[in-house]
Amino acid sequence: MPETPRHDRARSAERRATQRLPGGTRIFASIDGETMPVRDIGPGGICIVTRRFNTGSTHLMELHLQRQHLAVMIEIVSRSDDVTLHARFIDPTAQLQLALQSCC
């Protein structure tokens, strides 16, 4: 039996409700003037790298995505290690949803 490609195995193990796009040099996120790396992003939320925020807190995040500067409220929902935070978008704008559909 042929081996399943690695990316297909990873996709089948995905637990998120929506697919995410890996972060990269085209996606920037900042909260309170602190720019942070984006691990991944999708229609439901974002994974960022920072030690600064607590689970349950909400923040205004600025995103540079698809050559657009966007603002969205997020809620930190979990932490997978000391520096990796998972957040959901709170009432994302139509402009953000469109930008995410274009890239994800």
N, C-alpha and C positions, 0 to 999 in steps of 0.2 A: 504494500500500500504506500502511495507517495506521501512524503512528509508534508505536513501543513506548514506553509511559510510562517516565519516568526511573527510578522505583522498581523497575520490573520489570527494566530493564537492569542496575541495581545488584545486584539479587538474583541474576541469572543469572551475574554475574561473581564471586560470592561463592566464596571458596576454603576457608572453614572447614567442618568436618564437621557443625556444628550452627548453626542460625540464632541470631543475637544480637539482643538488645533494646538500643536506644540508651540510654545512661545519661541520667539526668535528676535532677530535684530529689527524687525519691522514693527514690533509691538512693545510699547513702553507704558508703564503704569507708575503713577505717583499718588501718594497720600500725604497731605500736610507738607508738601515740598520735598519729600523723600522719594526719589526714584528707585524702583525695585525691579529685579528680574521677574519675568512672567514665565512660569513653568508650562502652563497650558491655559487655554481659554475656550469657552464654548457658549452657546446660547443661555445656559443656566447659571454660569459662574466662571470663576477664575482661580487659578492656583498661583500664589506669589511667594517670593522668598524674602522674608524679613523676620526679625526677632521682636519687633516693636509692638504688636497688637495682640489683644486677648480674644479668646473665643467668646462669642456673643456680642462683641462690640460692633458698632456700625460706623461707617466712614464714607466721606465723599471721595471717590477715586477718579482721577483724571487718566484717560487712556488716549494714546496715540495709536490708532488702528486704521488700516486701510487709507492712510494719508489723511485721516480726519482726527481732530481733537474733540474728544467726547468726555462728558462727565456722567457718572452713575453712582448711586448709593450702593454700598455693599454691606453685607453682614458676614463677619468671620464665623464660619460654622464648625470648623475643626482644624486641628493641627496634627500633621502626620509625623513631624519630628521637631527639633528645636527651631528650625528656620522655615519650614514649609507650611503655609497657611492656605486653607481652602475657604473660599467665600462664594456666596450666592449674590446675584444681582437683585436689588430691590427695585421693582417697577422700572425695568429698563425701557428707555425711550425707543420709539420706532426707528430713529436714526441708528441707535446702537444695534438693535435687532437686525436691521438691514446690513450694516457693516459686518456683523457676525455671520450672517447667511452668506455673504460674499466670500468670506475667508474660510469658513468651516465646512 
